């Protein structure tokens, strides 16, 4: 009786460690990496202008997932890109790729997070293209 109880305990402990290792290896979705962070971002626009903003990622705005805020009042609803197949999608599943859509300027941004940097591209309702590059900072000032 003791022998089978010990074996069962070892088996359950092994399964728990395997699940924890898989979660660590996957690193969660991009929201887990971006939530509660701030970045200094440089934007280049195809109309010949460039802009620099400090942006913040958080929750409680336009999206049911997470948001990109450009202080003082611009809010982009965001989600991690889907993974999996058409027949079996995992929405908001990507570990690095995300998409955000602005609520008042008709702007879409597609980006990837890699360590302390994010970069990507987008466009707006006027058909202008945008590229951006960002570096993580402690907080927007």
C-alpha positions in Angstrom: 0.0 0.0 0.0 2.8 2.5 0.9 4.7 1.6 -2.3 1.8 2.5 -4.6 1.0 5.7 -2.7 4.7 6.8 -3.0 4.6 6.0 -6.7 1.5 8.1 -7.2 3.0 11.0 -5.3 6.2 10.9 -7.5 4.0 10.6 -10.7 1.9 13.7 -9.7 5.0 15.7 -8.7 6.6 14.9 -12.1 3.5 16.0 -13.9 3.5 19.3 -12.0 7.1 20.0 -12.8 6.5 19.2 -16.5 3.6 21.7 -16.6 5.6 24.4 -14.8 8.5 23.9 -17.2 6.2 24.2 -20.3 4.7 27.4 -19.0 8.2 28.9 -18.3 9.4 27.9 -21.8 6.4 29.4 -23.4 6.7 32.6 -21.4 3.0 33.4 -21.6 1.4 35.6 -24.2 2.6 39.1 -25.2 0.2 40.7 -22.8 2.1 39.1 -19.9 5.3 40.8 -21.3 3.7 44.2 -22.1 1.2 44.7 -19.3 2.3 47.5 -16.8 5.3 48.6 -18.9 6.3 51.9 -20.5 8.4 52.5 -23.7 9.9 55.5 -25.4 8.9 55.2 -29.0 10.0 56.8 -32.3 7.5 56.9 -35.1 8.3 57.6 -38.7 5.3 58.4 -41.0 5.2 58.1 -44.7 4.0 61.7 -45.0 7.5 62.8 -44.0 6.9 63.5 -40.3 8.3 61.8 -37.3 7.1 61.8 -33.7 8.4 60.6 -30.3 6.0 59.4 -27.6 6.3 57.6 -24.3 3.6 54.9 -24.4 2.2 52.8 -21.6 0.6 49.3 -21.7 -2.1 48.4 -19.2 -5.6 47.3 -18.8 -8.9 49.0 -18.1 -9.3 50.9 -21.4 -10.8 50.2 -24.8 -9.8 46.5 -25.1 -11.0 43.5 -23.1 -7.3 42.3 -23.3 -4.9 45.2 -22.8 -4.3 48.7 -24.1 -1.6 51.0 -25.3 -1.9 54.5 -23.9 -0.3 57.6 -25.3 -0.7 60.2 -22.5 -2.6 62.3 -22.0 -5.6 60.7 -23.7 -5.0 58.4 -26.7 -6.1 54.8 -26.1 -5.4 51.9 -28.5 -7.2 48.6 -27.9 -4.7 45.7 -28.2 -4.6 41.9 -28.4 -1.8 39.4 -29.0 -2.1 37.8 -32.4 -3.8 34.5 -32.6 -1.9 31.2 -32.8 -2.9 27.8 -33.9 -5.0 27.0 -37.0 -8.2 28.4 -38.5 -10.1 25.3 -37.2 -8.4 25.5 -33.8 -7.3 29.1 -33.1 -5.9 30.3 -29.8 -6.9 33.9 -29.7 -4.6 36.3 -27.9 -2.0 33.5 -27.9 1.2 34.9 -29.4 4.2 35.2 -27.1 5.5 38.3 -29.0 3.3 39.7 -31.7 0.5 42.1 -31.0 -1.9 44.4 -32.8 -3.5 47.7 -31.5 -6.2 49.9 -33.0 -6.7 53.5 -32.1 -10.1 54.6 -30.9 -10.0 58.1 -32.3 -7.5 58.3 -35.2 -8.3 55.1 -37.2 -4.7 53.9 -36.7 -3.6 50.3 -36.5 -0.2 49.3 -35.1 1.3 45.8 -35.5 4.3 45.1 -33.3 6.6 42.5 -31.7 8.1 42.6 -28.3 11.7 41.2 -27.9 13.4 41.7 -24.6 13.4 45.4 -23.7 12.4 46.5 -27.2 9.3 46.6 -29.4 9.1 47.5 -33.1 6.6 47.3 -35.8 4.5 49.1 -38.4 1.0 50.3 -39.1 -1.2 52.5 -41.1 -3.9 55.1 -40.6 -7.3 55.8 -42.2 -5.5 58.3 -44.6 -3.4 55.4 -46.0 -0.2 56.7 -44.5 2.3 54.0 -43.4 4.0 54.1 -40.0 7.1 52.3 -38.6 8.1 52.5 -35.0 10.9 51.4 -32.7 10.7 51.5 -28.9 12.9 51.0 -25.9 11.6 50.0 -22.4 11.8 52.7 -19.7 10.9 52.6 -16.0 7.9 55.0 -16.5 6.6 57.8 -18.7 7.4 61.2 -17.3 
